[in-house]
Every structure is written in structure tokens, then in C-alpha cells.
Amino acid sequence: MSINLENKKEFVKKFGKNEKDTGSSAVQIAMMTKKIVDLTEHLKSNKKDYATKRGLLMMVGKRKKLLSYVKSKNLDEYRDLIKKLKIRG
């Protein structure tokens, strides 16, 4: 399941500062996390889909860079984002 317009609006409403805040780091990280979860589910049933695996690894790397950026700018926002998305053990 990809991110459609309704899902995108939901992520913006939940993680953005206002209704049109699609470019903030928190919103980007939330949408990437959704895509990562979807691709992980896809790869569980399609183990030899190496192109998707490569895309998944690149997405995880980009999300990691964005998370480190948020952490350097605002530690409280970083911790809140981690809790809401449930991405760190």
C-alpha cells in the first residue's frame, strides 16, 4: 500500500506544524517510515526482489540522516518523533 493523498494529509496533520507543512523533517520521516514498513512486508514474501531491497536500504539511510538532523536541532522533538513512530528499540 503506497502513500496516497488521504494518507499524506493524515501524516501532515499528525506530524506537521500546520495543514500545508509537507516539507518538514518530521513529516518526511513519518512518510518514509510508512514506506519502509510497506516495503519490508513486500520483501518478506518476495525474497529475491533485489531492486526493492536496494531502494529500501537507501530509504533507511535517508531516514537516518533526517533523524540525525532533527536530533541535532531539537532533541525533544526527536524523542517525541521516535515515540510516535515506534522506530527505536
MOFEN-V220930 format. One record per backbone hydrogen bond with DSSP energy under -0.5 kcal/mol. CO is the residue of the C=O (numbers start at 1). NH is the residue of the N-H. If there is no record, write none. Layout:
# MOFEN-V220930
co = (CO,CO)
nh = (NH,NH)
This chain:
# MOFEN-V220930
co = (2,4,5,6,7,8,9,10,11,11,12,18,20,24,25,26,27,28,29,30,31,32,33,34,35,36,37,38,39,40,41,42,42,46,48,49,50,51,52,53,54,55,56,57,58,59,60,61,62,63,64,65,66,67,68,69,70,74,75,76,77,78,79,80,81,82,82)
nh = (4,8,9,10,11,12,13,14,15,16,16,21,22,28,29,30,31,32,33,34,35,36,37,38,39,40,41,42,43,44,45,45,46,49,50,53,54,55,56,57,58,59,60,61,62,63,64,65,66,67,68,69,70,71,72,73,74,78,79,80,81,82,83,84,85,86,87)
